[in-house]
Amino acid sequence: MENSQTNLSKIGVIGLILLDLYTSWRLFYRGTLKLKKVMADKEQNRRKFLTNLGLTVGAGILSTSFSIPKPKEEIDECKNTPILDIGPYAVMQYRNQADHDIDLTQMKGHKGIAKGQHIIVFGKVTDKDCNPLKSAIVEIWSANHFGRYKHEFDNKGEIDPNFQGWGQAITNENGEFRFKTVYPGLYGNRARHIHFRISRRDFHELTTQLVFDGGERNDKDFILNYLTHEEQMLVTKKIEDKDQQKQIEFNITLDKIKAGEISKKTVKEYTGKYLLKNATFDLETLAKSLTGNTYKDIILELTNKKSQLFLQTPFSPKIEIGWNAKDEYQSYAFNNTFIRFIRNENGKVSGLKLHFSEEQYVEGTKKKNNR
């Protein structure tokens, strides 16, 4: 979306920052908003990250949340898979397409096959104790051979009518999954990667990315290089020649929902539709630049499934957000944002603030009767 910035001169600096964040920011977001002291090298990496975005410390985007590696003695064999941003081209409109099986190289009813190098992507989904998780839903999507996504918002690059664009698998009793897809093309300033979203009952949803070891942009991909070396190793894998095929293995660890962490009744208070307003930038113009559509009102919707809370906007599909503290949620996959809820004089939730930093946020007013 580099070219779209030319059309955003009226949005202002903050609009440009948010657009750049939306199109390319994939952060691993774990920690607490109250954390004030971090390792010096992590701080230096974050400043380099912001410099690559064209930002400075004075832009007010520096968050107070960082990820600190666990001591070696606390690291389990099956380490937490880093959570990375869902990106601007997560499956929305094309989720209704009939063909979304594990072979992305050919569409049902088409005689041709997808262009480019075909690869096998396989792996296992486990919990932190390395127990395999049966019946987990694994979803992948990526750019085609030419670097274009099958998505209503992407209009750059050549369309491949034989590339399925996204696929879905269900893990077997050993927690295993397998896809056939293409080696994704380059686009923007990103390294080659495949998006993953994994969900399973009693576990938190995970959104992450698989990056190819030895990729020509890996050393310059500021998203990948924001991660610690250990985190990079968990999401960067090598293609191997096996059984006359190019194969890459990507094992994934899910985090179990902790019983009693937050009640369903409490979560239900936060659900509803929120009308976004009072941003420090032109929100409607930004939305049009992202999607090509004009929105009179921009609604952020929150829904729940038991004790889990999910966020959805006109620009992104439903994703889980994580509880942090009373009336405060962190988003693990939505541009490193966090939400603070507002209560009225009667103690009822009446609104929220969607924060991109402590200083920069968009207000949301809760709509009555969700209309």
C-alpha positions in Angstrom: 0.0 0.0 0.0 3.0 2.3 -0.4 1.3 4.2 -3.3 -1.8 4.8 -1.3 0.1 7.2 1.0 0.2 9.7 -1.9 -3.5 10.1 -1.5 -3.4 10.6 2.2 -1.9 14.1 2.5 -5.0 15.4 4.1 -5.1 12.7 6.8 -2.1 14.0 8.6 0.9 12.3 10.2 -1.2 10.1 12.5 -3.3 8.8 9.5 -0.1 7.9 7.7 1.2 6.1 10.7 -1.9 4.1 11.2 -2.1 3.1 7.5 1.5 2.0 7.6 0.8 0.0 10.7 -2.3 -1.5 9.2 -0.6 -2.7 6.0 2.6 -4.0 7.4 2.9 -4.0 11.2 3.3 -7.6 12.5 4.3 -7.4 16.1 4.7 -10.1 18.7 2.7 -8.6 21.6 3.0 -10.2 25.0 3.5 -8.5 28.3 1.8 -5.9 30.4 0.9 -2.3 29.8 2.3 -1.4 33.1 5.8 -2.6 32.3 8.2 0.4 32.4 11.6 -1.2 32.5 12.9 -3.5 29.7 16.2 -4.8 28.5 18.3 -2.1 26.7 18.7 -4.1 23.5 14.9 -4.7 23.2 14.4 -0.9 23.5 17.0 -0.3 20.8 15.3 -2.8 18.5 12.0 -1.1 19.0 13.4 2.3 18.1 14.9 0.8 15.0 11.5 -0.7 14.2 9.8 2.7 14.4 12.6 4.3 12.4 11.9 1.8 9.6 8.2 2.9 9.7 9.4 6.5 9.3 8.5 7.4 12.9 10.3 9.0 15.8 10.0 8.6 19.5 8.3 12.0 19.5 5.5 10.6 17.3 3.9 9.2 20.5 3.6 5.6 19.1 6.0 4.0 21.6 4.0 1.5 23.6 4.8 0.5 27.2 4.4 -3.1 26.4 7.3 -5.4 25.5 8.0 -9.1 25.3 10.7 -10.4 27.7 12.2 -13.8 26.9 11.7 -16.4 29.6 14.7 -17.7 31.5 16.0 -21.0 30.0 14.9 -23.0 32.9 11.3 -21.9 32.4 11.1 -22.7 28.7 9.2 -25.8 27.9 10.0 -28.1 25.0 6.9 -26.8 23.1 7.5 -23.1 23.2 4.8 -20.5 22.6 4.4 -19.7 19.0 4.8 -15.9 18.5 1.5 -14.1 17.8 1.8 -11.9 14.7 -0.6 -9.5 13.1 -3.4 -10.8 10.9 -2.6 -8.3 8.2 -4.7 -6.3 5.7 -5.6 -9.3 3.5 -7.1 -11.8 5.9 -10.0 -13.8 4.3 -13.3 -11.9 4.4 -15.4 -11.9 1.2 -13.9 -15.1 -0.2 -14.6 -17.0 3.0 -17.8 -18.0 1.2 -16.1 -19.6 -1.7 -17.0 -23.3 -2.1 -13.4 -24.4 -2.6 -11.3 -23.9 0.5 -9.7 -27.3 0.9 -6.1 -28.2 1.7 -4.9 -28.0 -2.0 -4.5 -24.3 -2.9 -2.9 -25.0 -6.2 -6.0 -25.9 -8.0 -9.6 -24.7 -8.0 -12.5 -27.0 -8.4 -13.9 -26.8 -11.9 -10.7 -25.3 -13.3 -8.4 -27.4 -15.5 -5.3 -25.3 -14.9 -3.1 -25.2 -11.8 -1.6 -22.3 -9.9 1.6 -20.8 -11.3 4.8 -20.9 -9.4 6.7 -23.4 -7.2 4.3 -25.8 -5.5 5.2 -26.7 -1.9 3.9 -28.9 0.9 3.3 -27.1 4.3 2.8 -29.5 7.2 3.1 -29.6 10.9 1.6 -30.4 14.3 -0.6 -28.4 16.7 0.1 -29.1 20.4 -0.4 -27.6 23.8 2.5 -26.3 26.0 3.1 -29.8 27.3 3.5 -31.1 23.7 0.2 -33.0 23.8 -1.2 -33.2 20.3 -4.5 -31.4 19.7 -7.0 -33.2 17.6 -9.7 -31.3 15.7 -8.0 -27.9 15.7 -8.9 -25.7 12.7 -5.9 -24.5 10.8 -6.4 -21.8 8.2 -3.7 -20.4 5.9 -3.6 -17.6 3.3 -0.9 -15.9 1.3 0.0 -14.0 -1.8 0.1 -15.9 -5.1 3.2 -16.4 -7.2 2.9 -12.8 -8.5 2.6 -11.3 -5.0 -1.1 -10.6 -5.1 -3.6 -11.8 -2.5 -7.1 -13.1 -3.4 -8.8 -10.3 -1.5 -11.2 -7.6 -2.3 -8.8 -4.9 -1.0 -5.7 -6.0 -3.0 -5.4 -4.6 -6.5 -1.7 -4.9 -7.1 0.0 -7.7 -9.0 -1.3 -10.3 -11.5 -4.3 -12.4 -10.6 -3.9 -16.2 -10.8 -7.4 -17.6 -11.5 -6.2 -21.1 -10.5 -4.8 -20.1 -7.1 -7.3 -20.9 -4.3 -6.0 -18.1 -2.1 -6.8 -19.7 1.3 -7.4 -23.1 2.7 -8.6 -24.8 5.9 -7.6 -28.1 7.5 -8.7 -30.0 10.6 -5.9 -31.7 12.6 -6.0 -35.5 13.0 -5.7 -37.5 16.2 -1.9 -36.8 16.2 -2.5 -33.0 15.8 -1.2 -33.1 12.3 -2.2 -30.9 9.3 -1.0 -30.7 5.7 -1.5 -28.2 2.8 -0.4 -28.0 -0.8 0.2 -24.4 -1.9 2.6 -22.1 -3.7 5.8 -20.4 -2.7 4.4 -16.9 -2.2 5.6 -14.0 -4.3 7.0 -10.8 -2.9 4.9 -7.7 -2.3 5.4 -4.4 -0.6 8.5 -4.5 1.7 7.7 -7.8 3.3 9.6 -11.0 3.3 7.9 -14.1 1.8 5.4 -15.4 4.3 2.2 -17.5 4.8 -0.5 -16.4 7.3 -1.9 -18.9 9.8 -4.9 -18.7 12.1 -5.5 -21.7 14.4 -8.5 -22.2 16.7 -9.6 -25.0 19.0 -12.2 -25.4 21.7 -10.8 -24.5 25.2 -7.7 -22.8 23.7 -7.0 -19.2 22.8 -7.1 -18.4 19.1 -3.6 -18.0 17.5 -2.7 -15.7 14.6 0.8 -16.0 13.3 3.0 -16.2 10.2 5.4 -18.7 8.7 8.6 -17.1 7.1 10.9 -18.9 4.8 14.5 -19.4 6.0 17.0 -17.8 3.6 14.5 -15.5 2.0 16.0 -12.6 0.1 14.3 -10.0 2.3 14.5 -11.7 5.7 17.4 -9.6 6.9 15.6 -6.4 5.9 12.1 -7.3 7.0 11.6 -5.0 10.0 8.7 -7.0 11.3 10.6 -10.3 11.4 13.7 -8.5 12.8 11.7 -7.0 15.6 11.4 -10.4 17.1 14.1 -11.9 19.3 16.4 -14.5 17.7 14.6 -17.2 19.6 11.2 -15.9 18.4 12.5 -15.7 14.8 13.6 -19.4 15.0 10.0 -20.4 15.9 8.5 -18.8 12.8 11.3 -19.1 10.3 11.6 -22.5 8.7 13.6 -24.1 5.9 12.2 -25.8 2.8 13.5 -29.3 2.4 13.5 -31.7 -0.6 11.6 -34.8 0.4 9.8 -37.5 -1.6 10.5 -35.4 -4.8 8.6 -32.5 -3.3 9.5 -29.2 -1.7 8.3 -29.4 1.9 8.3 -27.1 4.9 7.4 -28.1 8.5 5.8 -25.6 10.9 4.8 -26.8 14.4 2.4 -24.7 16.4 1.7 -24.4 20.1 -1.6 -23.1 21.5 -2.3 -21.5 24.9 -5.0 -23.1 27.0 -7.8 -20.9 28.4 -7.4 -20.6 32.1 -10.5 -21.4 34.0 -11.8 -18.6 36.2 -9.5 -16.0 34.6 -12.5 -13.9 33.7 -16.2 -14.7 33.9 -18.6 -15.0 31.0 -20.9 -12.5 32.7 -18.1 -9.9 32.9 -17.2 -10.4 29.3 -20.8 -10.0 28.2 -20.7 -6.4 29.6 -18.2 -5.5 26.9 -20.1 -6.9 23.9 -21.9 -4.7 21.5 -21.4 -2.3 18.6 -19.3 0.8 19.1 -19.5 3.9 16.8 -15.9 5.1 16.3 -15.4 8.9 16.5 -13.2 11.7 17.8 -10.0 10.3 16.2 -6.9 12.6 15.8 -7.1 11.9 12.1 -9.6 11.7 9.3 -11.0 8.2 10.0 -13.4 8.0 7.0 -10.7 9.0 4.6 -8.3 6.5 6.0 -11.0 3.8 5.7 -11.6 4.7 2.1 -7.9 4.5 1.3 -7.7 1.0 2.9 -10.7 -0.5 1.3 -11.8 1.7 -1.6 -15.2 2.0 0.1 -16.9 5.0 1.7 -18.3 4.4 5.2 -20.7 6.9 6.8 -20.3 5.3 10.2 -17.4 3.0 11.2 -18.5 0.4 13.7 -16.3 -1.7 15.9 -18.2 -4.8 17.0 -17.3 -7.0 20.0 -18.8 -10.4 20.5 -18.1 -13.2 23.0 -17.9 -17.0 23.1 -18.1 -17.9 26.7 -15.1 -16.0 28.3 -13.5 -15.1 25.0 -14.0 -11.7 23.5 -13.7 -11.1 19.7 -13.2 -7.8 17.8 -14.4 -7.1 14.2 -14.2 -4.0 12.0 -15.2 -3.3 8.4 -11.6 -3.8 7.5 -10.8 -7.0 9.3 -12.5 -10.3 10.2 -13.3 -11.4 13.7 -10.2 -12.0 15.9 -9.8 -12.8 19.6 -8.5 -10.1 21.9 -6.9 -10.9 25.2 -7.9 -9.8 28.7 -5.3 -7.8 30.6 -7.0 -6.2 33.6 -10.3 -4.8 34.7 -11.9 -2.9 31.7 -8.7 -3.4 29.7 -8.0 -5.7 26.8 -4.9 -6.2 24.6 -5.2 -7.1 21.0 -2.7 -9.8 20.0 -3.4 -9.6 16.3 -5.0 -6.2 15.5 -2.1 -3.8 14.9 -0.7 -4.0 18.5 -3.7 -2.0 19.8 -5.3 -2.2 23.2 -8.8 -1.2 24.4 -9.9 0.5 27.6 -13.6 0.5 28.4 -15.5 3.5 29.7 -18.3 3.2 32.3 -21.0 5.8 33.0 -22.1 7.1 36.4 -24.2 3.9 36.9 -21.3 1.6 36.4 -22.4 0.4 33.0 -20.1 0.1 30.0 -20.9 3.1 27.7 -17.9 3.4 25.5 -14.3 2.5 24.8 -11.0 3.9 23.6 -9.1 2.0 21.0 -5.4 2.9 21.7 -2.6 2.8 19.1 -0.5 4.2 22.0 -1.1 5.8 25.3 -1.5 9.2 23.6 -3.2 8.2 20.3 -6.6 6.6 20.3 -10.0 6.5 18.7 -13.1 6.9 20.9 -16.1 4.6 20.5 -19.6 5.1 21.8 -21.6 2.0 22.6 -24.8 1.9 20.6 -28.1 1.2 22.3 -29.7 -2.2 21.4 -26.8 -2.8 19.1 -28.6 -1.0 16.2 
